[in-house]
């Protein structure tokens, strides 16, 4: 992929600053895209075997790669957003099916806790299948991984339409749908980050907003379909829609794994030796403990404070609307405010809003207000997962890091809603304890990420010293690989406590 002359100049400057040898710098900015070919032709003229330098050529191409920061990347962003709408968005509509199951006793003998586990099971299975999805991406490519997900998700809805026992629902709407959602999610979640540099967070925020928009649409339409055409045909219509839309998106998505040299390792245990990665894991773990409780509890909370079931469903839909509205701005301002700064701040606000607004929301109007403002920051993790992980771990380790992240999140996504229900039961039906749990989990997640931010500031300081620049002149977004050269003698990072309190765009 060719780059503009301006981009070429920036790339040469960057490579010079990082101490790349002068033999590599001999390629001019205007000839950067033709450098590998020129080198190969030179070898032929000198009588050398052109195949002997293939490794060197590949290395030059890998170093010279610069994401286009737009172009066809926006098509991939739109496709990823649409896939999110027809995976996570459809999963959000489970609240509608849950209300129907409970009100009509569709599966006699099934407990409320069983239905709660089906909703959490679909999320956890989507995450636990991530190593397999990453493996299929490495062996067969992104498109094959996505199409496997399309097939599994379609089969799940068709199977659910014929369910007559609760275990049928566990296998179809729980396990099979979760596996399909996992293949589609893992196959598409890193695509947006590969196409962008300075707009990476905005692109990922737009893609993540698709799940909120899909949740809004299908939370309202599923109820209408169940009422007018019945539960079985509602499942079949959703299967047809999901199949057509997800197949189309799978065919138009293009990854850049070869250009960036993506590792695609399913389980790179060496990442657990890095403290910054452990901080990211804690951030995700605590975020999910809070998020799933909020996502599935808000409609039922509305009924416990005297609202109707219809009002509760509207509150749930508005929560998804808030997520759709909030995620793109989070991504947009992350690119200027700093990705780690934005992610930790918005996660903290999610906890604060839960403690000071949800705690006292006893009327329909106040609860709708919380659903909008709280929903806008509640799913911050999903909006920042890929760009923040890219910022900390780098593009090469991104697939492995995300794959491990999804595995770590299996536990909180599976058990957070049952934990919330148990807290409610322990308090005699009051949601006060569950709200406190949600708020403080969000705040704990924000604190973990703030610690990772302090590490990143130190990392920027070190690499700025290697490059011979001041910290303010170094772009923290572009620093994801170890620069050449050693650390200047006498260099010391700022104390960790100072980095926790200082302000810097990271």
KOLKOL-267474 format. One record per residue (C-alpha): residue in one letter; x, y, z. Coordinates in steps of 0.5 Angstrom, whole numbers, plus 500, padded with zeros to 3 digits. Layout:
N
AXYZ ...
REM end
This chain:
506
X500500500 X503507498 X503513502 X504520501 X510524501 X509527507 X508521511 X514518508 X518524511 X515523518 X517516517 X524517515 X525522521 X522517526 X527512524 X532517524 X531519531 X530512533 X537510531 X536506525 X542505521 X544510515 X544504510 X537504511 X536511511 X539512504 X532511501 X528517500 X521519502 X519519495 X522512494 X520509500 X514505497 X519502492 X525501497 X524493497 X524493489 X530497488 X534493493 X532487489 X534490482 X540492485 X542485487 X540482480 X545487477 X551485482 X550478480 X547476487 X541471488 X535476489 X532470493 X537471498 X535477501 X528476502 X528476509 X532483509 X526485504 X521483509 X524486515 X524493511 X517492509 X515491516 X519497519 X516501513 X509500514 X505506516 X497505517 X493509512 X489512518 X483512513 X481510506 X478503506 X479503514 X473507514 X469501510 X472496515 X470500521 X463501519 X463493517 X466492525 X460496527 X455492524 X458486526 X458488533 X450490532 X449483530 X453480536 X453484542 X447488540 X443482539 X445479546 X443485549 X436484547 X436477551 X433481556 X427481552 X427474551 X428473559 X422477560 X418473556 X420466559 X419469566 X412472564 X409466560 X413460563 X415457557 X420452560 X416449566 X421448572 X426453570 X429457575 X430465575 X438463576 X438459570 X435464565 X440469568 X446464567 X444463560 X445471559 X452471562 X454464559 X453467552 X458472553 X463468557 X463463551 X464468546 X471470550 X473463552 X473461545 X478466543 X484462543 X481458538 X478464534 X485467534 X488460532 X483459526 X485467524 X493465524 X491458520 X486460515 X485468515 X480473518 X475471513 X474464515 X474466522 X468471521 X464466517 X465460522 X462465527 X456467522 X455459521 X454458529 X450464530 X445462525 X445455527 X444458535 X437462533 X435456529 X436451534 X433456539 X426456535 X425449536 X427449544 X422445548 X427444554 X431449558 X437445556 X436446549 X436453550 X443453554 X446449548 X443454543 X442461546 X447460551 X453456548 X452456540 X450463540 X456465545 X461461540 X458464534 X459471537 X466470540 X469468533 X465474530 X468478535 X475476536 X476476528 X474483528 X476487534 X483488532 X481490525 X480498526 X486499530 X490496524 X488501519 X489508524 X494511528 X492518530 X485516529 X485509532 X481511538 X475514534 X475508529 X474503535 X469508538 X465508532 X466500531 X464499539 X458504538 X455498533 X453494539 X449499543 X445501537 X444494535 X442493543 X437499542 X434496535 X433489537 X431490544 X425494541 X424490535 X424483538 X418484543 X414486537 X416480533 X415476539 X408479540 X406479532 X409472530 X411468536 X417466539 X419461534 X419465528 X422471532 X428467532 X428465525 X427472523 X433474527 X437468524 X436470517 X438478518 X444476522 X446471517 X445476511 X448482515 X454478518 X456475512 X456481508 X461484513 X465478513 X466479506 X468486505 X473486511 X480486510 X486485515 X493488515 X496482519 X501481514 X503488513 X504489521 X507482522 X502480527 X504475531 X497471532 X499467538 X493464541 X496464548 X503467549 X504466557 X510471557 X505477557 X503475564 X511477566 X509484564 X506488570 X503493565 X499487562 X497485569 X494492570 X490491564 X487485566 X485487573 X482493569 X478489564 X476484570 X473489575 X470493569 X466487567 X464485574 X461492574 X458492567 X454486566 X451487573 X449494570 X447491563 X442486566 X440489572 X437496570 X430493567 X429489573 X431495578 X426499575 X420494577 X423493584 X422501585 X414501582 X415502575 X412497570 X415492565 X414496559 X418502563 X423497565 X424495558 X424502555 X430504561 X434498558 X433500551 X435507553 X441504556 X444501550 X442508546 X447511551 X452506550 X451508542 X452515543 X457515548 X463510545 X464515539 X466521543 X470517548 X474514542 X474521539 X477525545 X482519546 X486521540 X487528543 X486527551 X490521551 X487514551 X489512558 X487518560 X480518557 X479510559 X481511566 X477518567 X471515564 X471509568 X471513574 X465517572 X461510571 X463508578 X461515580 X454516576 X452509579 X454511586 X450518586 X445518581 X443510580 X443510588 X437515588 X434514582 X427512584 X422515578 X422514571 X425520569 X431520573 X432513571 X432514564 X437520565 X442515569 X441510563 X443515558 X449519562 X451512565 X450508559 X455513555 X461511560 X458504562 X461500556 X468504556 X472498556 X469495550 X471502546 X478502549 X480495549 X483495542 X487502542 X489502550 X492495549 X495497542 X498503546 X501498552 X503492548 X504494541 X501492534 X505486534 X503483540 X495485540 X492479538 X495475543 X494480548 X487481546 X486473546 X489473553 X484478555 X478475553 X480469557 X481473563 X474476562 X470469562 X470469570 X467476571 X462475565 X459469567 X458470575 X457477575 X450477574 X449471579 X453475584 X449481583 X442477584 X445474590 X447481593 X440483592 X437477595 X441478601 X438485602 X431483601 X430485594 X433492595 X439494590 X443498594 X448493595 X448491588 X449499586 X455499591 X458493588 X457496581 X460503583 X466501587 X468495581 X468501576 X472505581 X477500582 X478498575 X480506574 X485506579 X488500576 X488503569 X491509572 X497505575 X498502568 X498510565 X504511570 X508506567 X507508560 X509515562 X516512565 X516508558 X515514554 X521518558 X525512557 X524512550 X524520549 X531519552 X534514547 X531518542 X534525544 X528529545 X524532550 X518528553 X513533550 X516532543 X515525543 X508522540 X506517546 X501514540 X507512536 X512509541 X510501541 X516498539 X523498543 X528504540 X535502537 X540504542 X542504549 X539509555 X543515556 X548514562 X545517568 X538517566 X533516571 X525515570 X521520575 X519516581 X512512580 X509516585 X510522582 X508519575 X501517579 X500525580 X503528574 X499530568 X501528561 X498526555 X498518554 
REM end
